[in-house]
C-alpha cells in the first residue's frame, strides 16, 4: 500500500469514527436531558413510596430499629372506629363541597365566558385570588369571623334578632363551616378549569341552537353540561383528592373538634405523626391512597360508561 493510499484510508477511518461518535452523542442526548428529572423523581417520589410501603409493616417510633409487625398496622386501622370516623367525616365534607362546587363552578364559568359581560378579566382575577391566598391566613380569618362570642357573622345575626350559633363549637355546624371555607378557597380554581373547557366548545353549536329557538337554560343543560362532562369529571377527581387530604382547615380552625366531628382523614393521619407512630401512619397513608384511587377509577368508569 502506497503512502497516499494509507493516508486516504486513515482519513476515512477517522471520519467514520467521528461520525459514529456523533451518532452516539445524538442518541444519548435525550437521556442526558431527562436525567435530572428522572434522578429527582426516583429520589423524592419512588424511593419514599417504597420506603413508606416497607415502613407500614413495622412498628417504628422514629429512633432505633424498626420492629417488623406484618399486617398488624392495617388490622389495627381497619378495626379502629376512629379511623372509620375520620373517613366518614371526609365523606360528609365531600357531599357538602363537591356537588355544590360543580354546580356553582359551571354557572360562574358560563357567566364569565359570556361576551356580553363587561370587565370579564377583572372578575376572573377576583375569583382566582382566594385560591392563591395562603390557606393558614384564610383559616385564621375564618376563626375570627365565625367566633361564637365576638365573630362578625354572629354579630350580624344579632342585629337581625337571631340567636348566636356555635359555628365552630357544635358538631352540627362545624362541618358546614369548614365546607364553606373550602368552597370559598378553591371554587375559583375550579371555575378556571371549567372556563378552559367552555372555551374549547365550538361556538357554532350555540348559534345553531339559537336558530332552533333553544333557550339559554336549554342550551346549558343540553349542550354545555354534556360537552363539559370530561372537564367536570376531572375537577371532581381533583376535589376528591383535596377533600380526603384536607388537613390545614381542621388543624387551624377546629383542631379536629368538637368531639372529633371534623377529624378528617388527613388530620387523623397527622395524629399518628405527632405520636411518633410512624408505622401506623404509613399504613394509614396507603389505605388513603387505595381509597382515593378506587374513587377516582370509579369516576373514570362512570365517564366511560356514558361515552
N, C-alpha and C positions, 0 to 999 in steps of 0.2 A: 504494500500500500504506500502510495506516494505521500509526501508531507502535506500536499494540498488536499488530497482526499481525506487524510487523517484529520486535518483541521476542520474540513466540512463535516465529517462525522461527529467530531467533538462538539461543534457548534449546534448541530441538530440535536444531539443528546442533551445538551444544556437547555435548549429551547423546550424540549419535551418535559424535562424536569421542572422548569419554571411553569409551564402550562399545567402540569399535574399538581404542583404546589398551589397555584392559583385556584384550581378547581376544588382542592380540599378546603382552602380557606373559604370559598363561596359556600360550600356545603356546610361548613362548621359555623358560619356567621349567624344563621338564625338561632342556633343553640346557644351561642355566646350571648346574644341579645336577651333571650328568655331566661338565662341562668340566674340573674339577680332575683327575678320574681319567683322562680322555682325554689331557690335557696330560702328565701323569706317564707314562702308558703310551707315548705317542709319543716322549717324551724319553728314557726309560730302558729301553724294550723294542724298539720298532720301529726307531728310529734306530740303536741299537747293532747290531741284527741286520743291517741293510743295510750299515752301515759295516764290520762283520766280513766280510760277504759280499764286499764290494769288496776288503778287505784280504787275503782269501785268495788273490787273484790277483796279489799283489805280493810283492816282497822288501823288507821294511822292518824295520829294527833299532831302531825307537823314536825315532830322530832323523833329520833330513834328509828329503829327498824319497823317496817310495816308488817303487820301480822295478817297472814292470808286467812280469810274467813269464808271464801267461796261466795255463795248466793245469799249469805245472811243479811247483808245490807238491803238487797232487793226484797227479801222476805219481810224484813222489818218495815220497810216503807209501804209495801202493798197491804200490810195488815195494820197500819197505823191510821187511826181516824183523822189525825191532824193533817196527814198528807192528802187524804181524800178531801178533807175540808178545804184545803188550800186550792185544790183543783176545782172544787165546787164554787168557791169564791171567784176564781178566774172565769169559770163558765158563765156565772151570773153577770159579771162585768162584760164579758163578750156579748151577751144578749142585750145588755143595756147600751153598748157602744156601737158595735159593728153594723147592725141593721139600720139604726138611726143615722150613722155616719155615711153609709152608702146612699141612702135616700137624700140626705142633706147635700152630700157631695155632688150628686148628679144634678140636683136643682140649681145649686150655685154655679156649677161648671157651665150648664146651659145658659144661665143668665150672663156669666162673664164672657161667653162665646158669642153673644148677640152683637151684631154690628150696630144696632140702634143704641147700645149702652155707651154713654159718654164716660170718659176718664177710665176706660177699662184697665189700662196699665196700672193706674193708681190703686184700683180695687184689688187687682191681682197681687200687688206688692203687700197691700194691707192684710190679705188673707194668709200670706206666707210668713208674715212677721211673727205670729205666735209660735210657729214651728221652729224658727231659728233662735227664739228667745231661750236662754238657759233654763232647763227644767227645774232645777232647785229653786231658782228665783221665783218662777211662776208658782211652784208649790208653796213657798213661803207666803206669797201674796194670797193664795187660796186660804191658808190658815188664818190670815188676818181678816179676810172678807167674811168667812163663814164661822168665825168665833161666836159661840152662843151668847156671851155677855156683851162683848164690845164690837162685834162684827158689823160691817155695813149692811149686809143682807138682812140680818135680824132687826137692825135699826129701821130699815125701810118697811119691814113687816109691822113693826111697832107703830109707825106713822099711819099705816093702813088699818090699825086696830086689830091686827092678828097676833097670836101668841108667838113667843120665841120658839125656835126649832133647834134641837141639838144636832146640827148638821154633821158634826164630826164625833159626837159622843153617844150616838144611838145607832144600833145595828140597822134599823130601818132606813136611815138617811145617809149613813157613811158611804155605802157603795154608790148610790146615785151621785153623791158629791164628788167622789173620785172619778166616776164615769164622766161627769160634766167637765172636770179638769182635763181628762184625756181627750174628750171631744174638742174642747177649745184649743188644746195644744196641737193636735195632729190633723184636724179636718182640713186645714189649708193645704197640707201636703197631699192629701187625697184629692182635693179639688184640682191641684196642678196635674196630677196623674190622669184624672178623668178628662180634664181640659185638653191634654195632649191627644187622648183618644178621640175626643169630639172633633178636633181639627183634622183628623185623618179621614173623616167621613166625607164622601163626595157631596158637595152642595147641590148637585143636580137632582139628587134623590128628594131633597126637601122641595125643590122647585116643582118637580113632578107631583108631589103630594099637595102643594098649594093649588096646582092646576086642577087636581081631582077634588079639591074642596075639603081636604082634611084639616081639622082644627089643630092648633098648636099642641093641645093635650094629646090628641090622637097621634100626632107625629112623634111626640115624646115617647109614648107608650109603644107604638108600633114600629118606629124607625130607630130612634136614639138608643133606647134601652137594649133592644136586640143586638144592634151593631156595637154597643159598648160592653157586651157580655164578657168578652175576654178581659178587657181592661178592668171591669168591676171585679171579676174573679181574682185577678192579680192583686188588686187592692185589698180584697178580703183576706187573701193568704198573708199579705204583709201585716195587716192589722191583727190577724190571729196570732202571728209570731209575737207582735208587740204586746198584746194583751197578756199572753201567758208568760211573757218575760217581765211584766210590769214589776218594778222594784222601787224606783225613786219616789213615785207618787205616794204609795202607802208608807214608805220609810219616813218621809218628811212630814206628811200631812196627818197620818193617823197612827203611825208605828204599829200597824197591823191590827189595831183595835177598832172599836171596842169589842172585847170578848172574841178576838181573832176573826171578826167578821170581815175584815179587809186584809187578812193574811193571804196574799196571792201566792201562786206557785213560785214566782221569782223571789218573793220575800221569805217564803218558807225555806227555800234553798239557801238564802243568806243566813238564816238562823243556824244551819249546820256549820257554816264557815266561822261564825262568831264563837261557837262552842268548840272549834278546832276538831270537829268530827268530819274530817276530810274524806274519809272513805264513804260514809253515808251521803255526804254532799255530792260526791262524784256519781254515785248510783242514782241520786235524785236528778241530777242534770241529765243523765242518759235516759231516764224514764220520761223526762220532759221532751227530750229530743224525739223519742219514739212517738209520743203523743202528738206533738205538733206535726211530725212527718205524716202520721196517719190522717190527721185532719186535712193537711194540705193535699195529700193524694186523693182524699175523698172529694174535695172541691174540684180538683182537676178531673176526676172521674165523672162528676156531675156535668162539667162543661163538655166533655167528650160525648157523653150520652145525648146531650141536646144537639151537638153537631151531627 
